[in-house]
Amino acid sequence: MPFSSLGLCDPLLKAVAELGYTTPTPIQEKAIPLILWGSDLIAAAQTGTGKTASFALPLLQMFNKDRTLRGKRIRALILTPTRELAIQVEANIAQYGKYLNLTSMAMYGGVDSAPQKERLIDGVDILVATPGRLLDMAHQRALHFDELEVLVLDEADRMLDMGFIEDINKIMERLPVERQSLLFSATLGRDVRTLAKRSLINPEEIAISRDKASKPKIDQWLVTVDKDKKSALLSHLIKEQQWDQALIFIETKQGAAKLVSQLEKRGIDAQAIHGGRAQAVRESVLADFKSGELKFLVATGIAARGLDIDELSRVVNYDLPDKVDDYIHRIGRTGRAGLSGEAVSFVSKDNFRNLCAIESRLGHIIVRKEFEEFPVRKVVPVSKLNFVPKHRR
Ligand code: AMP
């Protein structure tokens, strides 16, 4: 099923296409129409299933009508257990809504509240908040809920585990009774059910397991490697694992040309596309890669933009990208249309911060594989999940 059949407007379809989403995940397929219809919803879905877009897209769609927002008012409240999740959910909303005129904001404790108050003055369409700071703001009358239309409880089980039940109850007492409520939780235990009973009315229920949910079936793994061993490792993998095909991302055009010659020396036929090559050459190399005549294509991120290949079985991050979005985008080029794909990343010690950021966004650590022929001198530590890049703190 394509995204376009879910009833979403063009600006949203354009934004998700730019993020490399081609087909909705199972939870998106089920939840988006129900939410647009106005139902309350209880959904069992873990991180990694695409749950954020499953509520964010219909919210944006529903709010994309002319309406003046009054000061200190919000239209949707998304409650999350942690500030990291609040930041991440809000960042997703901003990406999905980039072609709409709606406002969103993440609000959490542990930081000065003055700038947050300031931003609430004109009202915010979609507020993503942790319970404690939200209550604080409500007590201070920096925020009123009389225009609230939708409540989302995200990762409800984690909020309960973290002891937020009293705060959540106090918040719910302040919300209009007539509202749409959505609850997302990895597990639906007794406490979550009790919370659902109190907060939802006749909800539709959907359950998505992570296995089924991983519709883009992308097998992600990484290998830690010293920088000077990358090209030897790549040749080794191509030969030992009998790779049929790979789109290999590299940082610079000089690096791309060098890698092609290193592969050639080891008997592997590869070509490079980068900004420095003439358009006609790029097009013919791409055509060869698409037809399968060329098996290994080395590309810089810029040259690979818009490169759309069906049935691509493998992408390799020879250089790990600086931006998490680029990683997500790159791996989204494989495993399309229900086919399985593989995303391999080469990670060296100075990529550690990027790796942490990527893994926190994914919500899980990427499987590491080791190859005894390539022992590392500079060990890459295991990531800290929930790492927030400095510029977003
Ligand atoms: P979530 O479960 O919301 O944390 O999403 C997990 C990851 O899947 C995020 O990085 C999203 O950007 C990505 N994602 C969400 N929906 C899709 C989709 N339809 N196709 C590809 N990737 C998606």
Boltz pocket constraint, residues with backbone or C-beta under 6 A from the ligand:
constraints:
  - pocket:
      binder: B
      contacts: [[A, 20], [A, 21], [A, 22], [A, 23], [A, 24], [A, 25], [A, 28], [A, 46], [A, 47], [A, 48], [A, 49], [A, 50], [A, 51], [A, 52], [A, 53], [A, 216], [A, 328], [A, 332], [A, 361], [A, 362], [A, 363]]
      max_distance: 6.0
